[in-house]
Amino acid sequence: MTATVPPPVLSIQSPPATAGAADRPASPARPPAVLSCSGLVKRFGDRLAVDSVGFEIGRGETYGLLGPNGAGKTTSISMICGILRPDGGTVVVDGRPIGPGTTAAKASIGFVPQDLAIYPDLTARENLVFFGRLYGLGGGMLRARVDELLDIVGLADRAGDRTDQFSGGMKRRLNIAIGLLHRPNLLVLDEPTVGVDPQSRNAILASVEALGDAGMAILYTTHYMEEAERLCDRVGIIDEGRVRAEGTRRELVALVGQRDRVNLTATAEVQPGAMEPLRGLPGVHEVTTHDCAIDLLVDEARHRLPRILEAVADAGVEIRSVEVIEPDLEAVFLHLTGKALRD
């Protein structure tokens, strides 16, 4: 006889507030590439710092470059922005090759480095005006752009304050505004939230999300996996100078064979063999039971869950709660590099 199953308590653990970005399925046709780099190589003496790095970023796409300290992220970014001359490989932005002497091509890039590039004895507005003039902006156009950016980064009410009075997070936000002054098509953010308070960090992430939604191509490096989960459409994992894997979160998870875990809690002890029918369901790879618990390894658990619960009910088992734990980028990163992101 089939048991009547009340609605169980359902919990799905996936990357926080990110249903988003790195979890999106790959699009059949990505937008045209704003950045295309291939075969980048850089040596420092006998040390090979970057070894054949290559990837593309399309318009409106945020690409996360993740790797432990010393993996080659900043060196790769320096070559992409034309600060370092590569020993091999090519970088093309908006259809134009990039190199240390290609000034015109660099105008398509907004670079926000790890180290703050602001003048502490100038106000926020004065900093923006100064850098805007370096970009060749002036007059009413510059004043309007400065006002717009102060509003975007949440500093309009502190525009007249010297930046040596700013918190670390406020300085980081101003740094991003400077990188956006000339309306670049590619924004390069090298760990933009290092050392900032939670409120400023959230403001920075919200600004980056808005820029991506508005169509800007973004290259983003971070030491915080949850930022990559929230922001990035695709992720490249770099270690020892090489890109080990890239793709959406789902693609990377599938690449290393990670699966969702489904934990069911029954209202009574589960009898041995009662869950044998679950083993024959599509996408179910492992079933274990102990006391009132039923644990499964499942492909695409969100889609398989209704059939799993139906089979459990058919077996006469009443479920009190359901927990789905989806693998995250941290698990993939550890699998590919053997290191934590901050190592």
Buried (B, 14 or more C-beta within 10 A) or exposed (E): EEBEBEEBEEEBEBBEEBEBBBBBEEEEEBEEBBBBBBEBBBBEEEEBBBBBBBBBBBBBBBBBBBBBEEBBBBBBBBBBBBBBEBBEBBBBBBEEEBBEEBEEBBBBBBBBBBEBBBBEEBBBBBBBBEBBEEBEBEEEEBBEBBBBBBEBBBBBEBBEBBBEEBEBBBBBBBBBBBBBBBEBBBBBBBBBBBEBBEEBBEBBBEBBBEBBEEEBBBBBBBBBBBBBBBBBBBBBBBBBBBBBBBBBBBBBBBBBEBBBBBBBBBBEEBEEEBBEBBEEBEBBEEBEBEEBEBBBBBEBBEEBBEBBBEBBBEBEBBBBBBBBBBBBBBBBBBBBBEBEBEE
